[in-house]
Amino acid sequence: MRRRAPALADRIGALGEAVEALKPVAGPGDPAISAALTGAEGVLHRAAERGGLSAAHTVVALAGATGSGKSSLTNALAGQEVTAVGARRPTTGHPVAVVWGTEPSGALLDWLGITRRIDAVPASDVRLDGLVLVDLPDIDSVKTDHHDRAARLAERVDMLVWVLDPQKYADAVVHQQYLRPMARHAEVTLAVLNQVDTLAPADARQVIADLGAKLADDGLSGVNVLGVSALTGAGLPDLRRRLGDVVARRAAVQARLTADVATAADRLVQACPAAAPGRITRADQRHLVDRLSEAGGVEMVAAAVAGSYRYRARRRAGWPVTRWLGRFRPDPLRRLHLGRPAREMQSKEPGSEQQPVVAVSSSPPATPAVRSQAATALRRLAEASAGETTGVWRDHLREGAMTRIDDLPDALDAAISSRRSVHERDPRWFAVPSVLQWLWFAAAVTGALWLGVIAGVRYLGLPMPWTPQLGPVPAQEPWPALPALPWPTVLLVAGLLLGVITSLLVWAAARIGAARRRRKTRAELGRAVEQVAERLVLAEVRARIDTAERYARAVELARA
């Protein structure tokens, strides 16, 4: 089933979307794209203007080279002399318009820039009511202003009737510069071979057939070729009938604008081909995030968080003596300028308000190998986004992944150093073994001092004070009997032993907690890196892919 052709409004909207999509991509150094954009914008402007003017009139222009007989044909169709005919060339310097019917056409002719306006003979041919017939200046005029007027009007009229003569109907300039670029305009183009009275009937048929073949080579295979003679009137009734049919259908305006839009879209595609951009897969994103995580030192920070957890566990819940010695070892996170208490992250200038300061880590820079892997991941993403595109679109898409590459190091550092898991407080359970350690330490110190006093008294030969004892404990199956132990000894040994046991338990618990916090930090920092990748790389890449897709869809619709 054949698809319905899109409406003109949809085509115009699509061309406008294609222009807007291509503008940011096209650089000033590409004249072909600049010319195509300028042409497309001109079409959009003309379409908007023509749409606001009379729909009751169909503007048909007679175009041709010097000596083709346009003026004579205009007079013959109008039934009166409306333009001068002479041997001196060029004859027509300014366009002349002949208007059939009574509908007001002033605004339309003002837009066309035609000041010489002549009303057709009343009731000369009612089939032509609504026709505005324009005699254009010669397209090959040696006078630049004549040529420019003809070119400008040829862009604005609703239909073109090309008037050719037997001597110059095959002129390469006419075909290459004018007819071939209008291959999309076959529906609003008519070819007339004038002066057929100068040829024998057989020769006239042969020339008409040859002209039709040349038009087909120009892409205008559907264009009718009529043989006429402005002098004898041969073929004029057929030409009037054709023009009457065009006026009656009132479809020339839509057909002309449709062809203009399609031609403008063709030129955009010729200057900047449309092709399907690539797709960013989940694997591409994961690969990029992994490489950026390595470059940002995610694993190193996660290891430092775990090391800091174990370090603080020893500082908070270790044996007091080793806890004090641990003060001389740095916190792994502090070495990276991370994990600082809030009070250390305040402005300390006298008289200034206490403002939080964003911490900046001092983690060592990524190695050249890691940086190279990150750059490779960006290039891989760039190539994936380019897909099947070529030229400026390929360059535009590939550049999307690299536009913020210089901002990545600082952004990664800021994202990592601001994560909550990097600045988490110590867990509450640290307080329990901390209190116990101080109790065991106090017991051991008490026992040691007590034993020291006993040793001093014994050394001085003083009477020994009474020392309480623990035990003895009689034997009870299956346990043997235990001798009595002095309390100072019990306090010293028990304090030391319980301190060691508590330290071992703290060490085991700290390892488990550190591993858990490492996994949590790695996951949170991974999400932070994903956010940076999305903000600085992936969002821009997706936006450019979307622009390329919109351009491809728009030109396809405009050309349909």
Long-range contacts (C-beta under 8 A, 24 or more apart in sequence): 5-560, 6-557, 6-560, 8-254, 8-257, 8-258, 8-261, 10-557, 11-258, 11-261, 11-262, 11-557, 11-558, 11-560, 12-44, 12-47, 12-257, 12-261, 14-261, 14-265, 14-553, 14-554, 14-555, 14-557, 14-558, 15-40, 15-43, 15-44, 15-261, 15-264, 15-265, 15-554, 15-555, 15-558, 16-44, 17-550, 17-551, 17-554, 18-265, 18-268, 18-550, 18-551, 18-554, 18-555, 18-558, 19-44, 19-268, 21-547, 21-548, 21-550, 21-551, 21-554, 22-268, 22-272, 22-551, 24-547, 25-272, 25-392, 25-393, 25-396, 25-547, 26-272, 26-392, 27-392, 30-271, 30-392, 32-270, 32-271, 33-271, 33-272, 33-392, 35-267, 35-271, 36-264, 36-267, 36-268, 36-270, 36-271, 36-272, 37-268, 39-264, 39-267, 40-264, 40-265, 40-267, 40-268, 42-155, 43-257, 43-260, 43-261, 43-263, 43-264, 46-155, 46-156, 46-257, 46-260, 47-257, 47-260, 47-261, 49-111, 50-111, 50-156, 50-253, 50-257, 51-257, 53-107, 53-108, 53-111, 54-103, 54-104, 54-105, 54-107, 54-108, 55-250, 55-253, 56-101, 56-103, 56-130, 56-250, 57-99, 57-101, 57-103, 57-105, 57-108, 57-130, 57-131, 57-132, 58-130, 58-131, 58-132, 58-158, 58-159, 58-246, 58-247, 58-250, 58-252, 58-253, 59-108, 59-112, 59-132, 59-134, 59-156, 59-157, 59-158, 59-159, 60-131, 60-132, 60-133, 60-134, 60-157, 60-158, 60-159, 60-160, 60-161, 60-243, 60-246, 60-252, 61-95, 61-133, 61-134, 61-135, 61-136, 61-153, 61-154, 61-157, 61-159, 61-160, 61-161, 62-133, 62-134, 62-135, 62-136, 62-161, 62-163, 63-136, 63-139, 63-150, 63-154, 63-160, 63-161, 63-162, 63-163, 63-178, 64-136, 64-138, 64-139, 64-162, 64-163, 64-164, 64-165, 64-174, 65-138, 65-139, 65-140, 65-164, 65-165, 65-168, 65-171, 65-173, 65-174, 66-90, 66-138, 66-140, 66-141, 67-165, 67-167, 67-168, 68-163, 68-164, 68-165, 68-168, 68-194, 69-163, 69-165, 69-194, 69-195, 69-230, 70-135, 70-136, 70-138, 70-163, 71-135, 72-194, 72-230, 72-231, 73-163, 73-192, 73-194, 73-228, 73-230, 74-98, 74-133, 74-135, 75-230, 76-230, 76-233, 76-236, 77-133, 77-236, 77-239, 77-240, 77-243, 78-118, 78-120, 78-121, 78-124, 78-133, 79-120, 79-121, 79-124, 80-118, 80-120, 80-121, 82-118, 82-135, 83-135, 89-138, 90-137, 90-138, 90-141, 90-142, 90-143, 90-146, 92-135, 92-136, 92-137, 92-138, 92-146, 93-137, 93-143, 93-145, 93-146, 94-137, 94-149, 95-134, 95-135, 95-136, 95-137, 95-149, 95-150, 95-153, 96-134, 96-135, 97-132, 97-133, 97-134, 97-135, 98-131, 98-132, 98-133, 98-134, 98-135, 99-131, 99-132, 99-133, 100-124, 100-125, 100-128, 100-129, 100-130, 100-131, 100-132, 100-133, 100-247, 101-128, 101-129, 101-130, 101-131, 102-129, 103-129, 103-130, 105-132, 108-132, 111-156, 112-153, 112-156, 112-157, 113-149, 113-152, 113-153, 114-153, 125-240, 125-244, 127-240, 127-241, 127-244, 127-247, 127-248, 128-240, 128-243, 128-244, 128-247, 129-247, 130-247, 130-250, 131-243, 131-244, 131-247, 133-243, 139-174, 139-178, 140-173, 140-174, 154-178, 155-260, 157-256, 158-188, 158-252, 158-253, 158-255, 158-256, 159-188, 159-189, 159-190, 159-246, 159-252, 159-256, 160-185, 160-188, 160-189, 160-190, 161-189, 161-190, 161-191, 161-192, 162-189, 162-190, 162-191, 162-192, 163-192, 163-194, 164-191, 164-192, 164-193, 164-194, 164-211, 165-193, 165-194, 165-195, 166-193, 166-195, 166-196, 166-198, 166-199, 166-207, 169-193, 169-207, 169-210, 169-211, 169-214, 170-210, 170-211, 170-214, 175-214, 175-217, 175-218, 179-215, 179-218, 179-220, 180-218, 180-219, 181-263, 182-220, 182-259, 182-263, 183-218, 183-219, 183-220, 183-263, 184-219, 184-259, 184-260, 184-262, 184-263, 184-266, 185-220, 185-256, 185-259, 185-260, 185-263, 186-219, 186-220, 186-221, 186-222, 186-223, 187-222, 187-255, 187-259, 188-252, 188-255, 188-256, 188-259, 189-220, 189-223, 190-223, 190-224, 190-226, 190-242, 191-215, 191-220, 191-223, 191-224, 191-225, 191-226, 192-225, 192-226, 192-227, 192-228, 192-235, 192-239, 193-225, 193-226, 193-227, 193-228, 194-228, 194-229, 194-230, 195-229, 195-230, 195-231, 196-227, 196-228, 196-229, 196-234, 196-235, 197-229, 197-231, 197-232, 197-234, 261-558, 262-558, 262-559, 262-560, 264-558, 265-555, 265-558, 265-559, 266-559, 268-555, 269-555, 269-559, 272-391, 272-392, 272-393, 273-389, 273-390, 273-391, 273-393, 274-393, 274-548, 274-551, 274-552, 274-555, 274-556, 275-387, 275-388, 275-389, 275-390, 275-393, 275-552, 276-387, 276-388, 276-389, 276-549, 276-552, 277-385, 277-386, 277-387, 277-388, 277-389, 277-393, 277-397, 277-544, 277-545, 277-548, 277-549, 277-552, 278-383, 278-384, 278-385, 278-386, 278-387, 278-388, 278-397, 278-545, 279-384, 279-387, 279-545, 280-381, 280-384, 280-385, 280-538, 280-541, 280-542, 280-545, 281-384, 284-380, 284-381, 284-384, 285-530, 285-533, 285-538, 287-377, 287-380, 288-377, 288-378, 288-380, 288-381, 288-533, 288-537, 288-538, 289-526, 289-529, 289-530, 289-533, 290-377, 291-370, 291-373, 291-374, 291-376, 291-377, 292-374, 292-377, 292-408, 292-412, 292-529, 292-532, 292-533, 293-525, 293-526, 293-529, 294-366, 294-370, 294-373, 294-374, 295-366, 295-370, 295-371, 295-373, 295-374, 295-408, 295-409, 295-412, 296-366, 296-409, 296-412, 296-413, 296-415, 296-416, 296-525, 296-529, 297-361, 297-363, 297-364, 297-366, 297-416, 298-416, 298-522, 298-525, 298-526, 298-529, 299-522, 300-336, 300-363, 300-364, 301-336, 301-338, 301-361, 301-363, 301-416, 301-422, 301-521, 301-525, 302-518, 302-519, 302-521, 302-522, 302-525, 303-332, 303-518, 304-332, 304-333, 304-335, 304-336, 304-338, 305-332, 305-333, 305-339, 305-421, 305-422, 305-514, 305-517, 305-518, 305-521, 306-514, 306-515, 306-517, 306-518, 306-521, 307-332, 307-333, 307-514, 308-332, 308-333, 308-334, 308-339, 309-510, 309-513, 309-514, 309-517, 310-510, 310-511, 310-514, 312-426, 312-430, 313-430, 313-506, 313-507, 313-509, 313-510, 313-513, 313-514, 314-506, 314-507, 314-510, 316-426, 316-430, 316-431, 316-434, 317-430, 317-432, 317-433, 317-434, 317-437, 317-502, 317-506, 317-510, 318-437, 318-503, 318-506, 319-437, 319-440, 319-441, 319-499, 319-500, 319-502, 319-503, 320-437, 320-438, 320-441, 321-441, 322-503, 323-437, 333-422, 335-362, 336-361, 336-362, 336-363, 337-361, 337-362, 337-417, 338-417, 338-422, 338-423, 339-422, 339-423, 340-423, 358-414, 358-417, 358-418, 359-417, 359-418, 360-413, 360-414, 360-417, 361-413, 361-416, 361-417, 363-413, 365-409, 374-408, 375-405, 378-402, 378-405, 378-537, 381-537, 381-538, 381-541, 382-541, 385-541, 385-544, 385-545, 389-548, 393-548, 393-551, 396-544, 396-547, 396-548, 397-541, 397-544, 397-545, 397-548, 400-540, 400-541, 400-543, 400-544, 400-545, 401-537, 401-540, 401-541, 403-540, 404-536, 404-537, 404-540, 407-536, 408-532, 408-536, 408-537, 411-532, 411-535, 411-536, 412-529, 412-532, 415-525, 415-528, 415-529, 415-531, 415-532, 416-525, 416-528, 416-529, 418-528, 419-521, 419-524, 419-525, 419-528, 420-524, 421-517, 421-520, 421-521, 421-524, 421-525, 422-521, 422-525, 424-517, 427-513, 429-509, 433-502, 433-505, 433-506, 436-498, 436-502, 437-499, 437-502, 437-503, 440-494, 440-495, 440-496, 440-498, 440-499, 440-502, 441-495, 441-499, 442-495, 443-491, 443-492, 443-494, 443-495, 443-498, 444-491, 444-492, 444-494, 444-495, 444-496, 444-499, 445-495, 446-488, 446-491, 446-495, 447-487, 447-488, 447-489, 447-490, 447-491, 447-492, 447-493, 447-494, 447-495, 448-488, 448-492, 450-487, 450-488, 450-491, 451-486, 451-488, 451-489, 451-492, 454-488
